[in-house]
Amino acid sequence: MSNFHSRHIAVIGAGIVGLCVAERLLSEGHRVTVVDPAAPGGAQAASYGNGAFISPASVLPMSAPGLWRQVPKMLLDPTGALSVRLRDLPGLLPWLWAFLRAGNRPGNVARIAGDLNLLLRDAPARHAELAARTGQSDLIRQTGLLYAFRDRAAWQAECSVWQIRAECGVVMEDCTAARLRALAPDLSSDYGFGILISEGAHCVDPGGYVAGLARYLTVSGAELRQDRVLGLDLSGGQLRGLRCAGGDLPCDRAVIAAGIASAPFATEAGDRLPLAAERGYHVEIADVPFRLDVPVMPQDGKMANVTTRGGLRAAGQVEIAVPDAPPNWARAEVLLSHLKRSYPALAGRSHDLKRWMGCRPSMPDGKPVIGRASAVPEVIHAFGHGHVGLASAPATAEIVADLIAGRPPRRDSAPFSPARFGCGVALRGPT
Ligand SMILES: Cc1cc2nc3c(=O)[nH]c(=O)nc-3n(C[C@H](O)[C@H](O)[C@H](O)COP(=O)(O)OP(=O)(O)OC[C@H]3O[C@@H](n4cnc5c(N)ncnc54)[C@H](O)[C@@H]3O)c2cc1C
């Protein structure tokens, strides 16, 4: 029996976003069912293979002023740090156009950074609390995060974006070569300058963290249903439940948190939203003769280097492509060879290596969609977290809980509204 305070809420997707939302809703007394065809923490989800950074500095969108000049390179160099899969170009053109425009409008990068800062400024603290509540404190480490440059001049060449981070209140410490060595003794001496984000944190097992959240939810009373959601049951013009491969699931509210698979559900609820895959890769080496106590982002490679429970992971690359295109493993080789150059102790060794490809669920402006669906207010969008889904999941959950409770939001959620794309669609009449 549902009442104003306690509702049956179905969450579509058991990635980091869906499970953070579920944890929050359960703690507020709701009945929660999470539906996912795959086991939580599995390699099908972006939440499994990411770079593990929980960084208040990740406020900048991928799109930047003048990026359009790199379009030929993006199309012609399939292993460049940012590329578009040529054969997918026709279908991706509208998204790509919106993506290039997002960074090119004057002042927009700073505006987007200010918006993402709403989700990221306290992300390390929120994850530390979540991990403590769910018995996983050993997985979240508040060691800081190190951005490494060849020299101070390389940092100065990017100083406008670091200025934006400073304006967001990100705490940064300049690191001389000696300080860099002290923080990351195994990093190549080719790197002579660094910025330490002292408030940054990381997760030593992103997939394990998700699986642990699922276990916690199950013992705390949520239901995890292994099933594929096929669509929303909107008979009579309002949400009745979810249509699943294994049978219908009646519910009062639904949260769309299916990562890259979210768009068709959003369309059913009245919002045709521009979601595309920025595919990324990782390599993970099991037998490494050192560990990184502080994760490193070598700025020339734009990849996260982090010691996880599985070994040394390098995660990065942006490949704008259809989600189910075959992986281009040459991209994993790019990550591996950069890793070998960055850590001389890896040279000349054979490695026990794992490779992975996954889809960042990305909106063209780099911001997630968090808000009520335009045509079905019982449906809440919580997807499109792009490069920052791990870090921003707890803040997303807080906003979703406020929306479901009908409370004034503790965080401004207007910048994440689906309405910013002006893509409402007329719903079919009652069926
Ligand atoms: C290489 C790489 C590096 C990254 N590095 C970082 C980083 O350092 N820090 C950071 O914050 N973020 C990072 N990200 C981004 C982050 O991983 C994602 O934004 C985040 O994992 C998205 O979480 P999600 O829960 O929305 O989606 P996912 O983790 O993809 O989960 C979606 C879930 O929905 C399920 N699903 C799909 N279809 C259905 C259906 N029909 N019915 C029910 N369920 C369904 C899937 O099985 C899946 O479990 C990185 C991403 C990549 C690829």
The ligand as an ORCA input file, in Angstrom:
! r2SCAN-3c Opt
* xyz 0 1
  C      37.119      4.646    -19.720
  C      36.218      5.371    -18.750
  C      36.779      6.073    -17.703
  C      35.945      6.741    -16.790
  N      36.505      7.348    -15.704
  C      35.699      7.935    -14.770
  C      36.267      8.460    -13.586
  O      37.480      8.366    -13.354
  N      35.424      9.070    -12.695
  C      34.077      9.174    -12.923
  O      33.370      9.762    -12.101
  N      33.510      8.638    -14.025
  C      34.297      8.016    -14.953
  N      33.739      7.457    -16.061
  C      32.303      7.593    -16.292
  C      31.472      6.647    -15.437
  O      32.007      5.347    -15.466
  C      30.031      6.640    -15.949
  O      29.535      7.947    -16.079
  C      29.113      5.897    -14.983
  O      29.632      4.616    -14.719
  C      27.691      5.799    -15.514
  O      26.965      5.059    -14.578
  P      25.488      4.586    -14.888
  O      25.023      3.881    -13.678
  O      24.712      5.737    -15.413
  O      25.636      3.593    -16.138
  P      26.230      2.107    -16.196
  O      27.309      1.907    -15.209
  O      26.575      1.836    -17.621
  O      25.023      1.199    -15.736
  C      23.844      1.094    -16.514
  C      23.158     -0.211    -16.136
  O      21.919     -0.273    -16.840
  C      21.699     -1.595    -17.205
  N      20.730     -1.686    -18.284
  C      20.935     -1.508    -19.597
  N      19.801     -1.752    -20.284
  C      18.860     -2.087    -19.364
  C      17.503     -2.459    -19.459
  N      16.852     -2.527    -20.642
  N      16.830     -2.773    -18.323
  C      17.441     -2.685    -17.110
  N      18.738     -2.334    -16.991
  C      19.436     -2.034    -18.105
  C      23.080     -2.107    -17.594
  O      23.142     -3.538    -17.546
  C      23.952     -1.445    -16.555
  O      24.179     -2.290    -15.443
  C      34.533      6.751    -16.984
  C      33.979      6.015    -18.030
  C      34.803      5.310    -18.905
  C      34.186      4.507    -20.008
*
